[in-house]
Amino acid sequence: MCHQLMGAMYKVCYGKGEEKEKGCDETLEVLKYFDNELQNKKFFGGDNLGFIDIVASYIALWFGAIQEAIGMELLTEQKFPKLSKWIDEFLSSRIVKENLPTREVLVPLYKAQFAAATQKVSS
């Protein structure tokens, strides 16, 4: 599912017109799947951070940074309350804080990447 999300977000970030719109729809569909899978659990496997949470870390950290970098908000607390709560829990975990880059580091990197890609396409 994370692979599908990455493909959909690629369309959102680099697509134009219908392709971008299709990417948004696909992204929302995958996010809905993850939101439903959480049910009422703190983490995907229950009360403790586990393997599936690590695999889904793309949603918690990188996805949010990409949204901010491109100026789109697909994952909102209103649309995906369980997933939003999981993101807060995941990012506040000590192991995550100690080992993953912060959003403040990632956003400028993504902005530069998208600006370079846009400039390359328009040249």
N, C-alpha and C positions, 0 to 999 in steps of 0.2 A: 504493500500500500504506500509506503514512503516513496518508492520508486515512481509510482503513478503520480504522487503529489509533486515530486520534483519535475516530472515531465510536464505536468499541467502548469506549474509555476514558470517553467521556461517559456511557455506560450504567453503567459501573462507579462513576463518581463521583456521578451523580445518580439512577440507577435504584434501584428497590426490588425485592426478591424475585427473581422469575424474570427480569426485565429485567436486573438487576444480574448475576445468574448467567450469563445469555447474553452479556453484555458481557465477563465474565471469560473465557469460552470463546473468544469471537471474538478477544480480545486475545492469548491464548496461541497461537492459530492464526497470527496475523500475526507474532508474535515468532518462532515456529518457522520461518516462511518466511524471515525475515531471518537467523536463525541458520544455516539451511542455505545461504543464498546466499553467506555469507562463506567457506564451505569452509575452507581453511587460509590465507587471506589476512589480512594485517594490516589492510587497509582494503578496502572493497567493490571498488575498482578495482585493487587490487594492493598495492604497497608504499608508495604515496603517497596522502595525503588528497586526495579529489577531489569532483566534483560530487555523486555519489550519497551520499557521506558527509555532505555539507552538507545535502542533502535529508533524510537520515535522522537529522539532529541532534536531532530531536524525541525520538527514543528515548534518545539518550545523555544529554541534559540535562533536558529538560522532563518526560519520562516518569518519570525517577527522582525528581524533585522532587514530582511529583504522587503517586507511590506513597507517599513519605514523609509528605506532607500528609494523605493519607486513611488512613494506617496499614495499607496492604495491600502485600504484596510478591509481585508476579506474575513479575517478571523477576529470577530468581536465577541465580547462577553454576552451580548444580547443574543447573538445567533448561536453561539457555542458555549453555554455556561459551564458545562462539565469539563470541556477541554481547556477553557480559560483557567478554571480552578486548578486543573492538573499542571498547567504551565507554571502557575505561581508556586505550587508545591515543588515541582521539579527544579525550577531555577533557584529556589531558596534552600535546596539540599546542599549540605556541606561539600559532598563529593563533587557535585556539579560546579559549585563556586570555585573549588580548588583546581579544577582540571579543564574547564572550558573557557573560551574567551568571552568577554562581556559583550553585551549588545553595543555598548559605547565604542568598542573596538571594531566590531563587525560592520556597523552602519556606514562609516566613511569608506571602508574597503569596498562594500557593495556599490555605493554611490559612484566611486571612481571606476569600478568595473563596468557599470551600466553606462556611464558617460563615455568611456572609451569605446564601448561596443556601438553606441549610438553614433559617435563621431566617425567610426570606421565605416559604418553602413552608409552614412550620408556623404562620405568622400568619394 
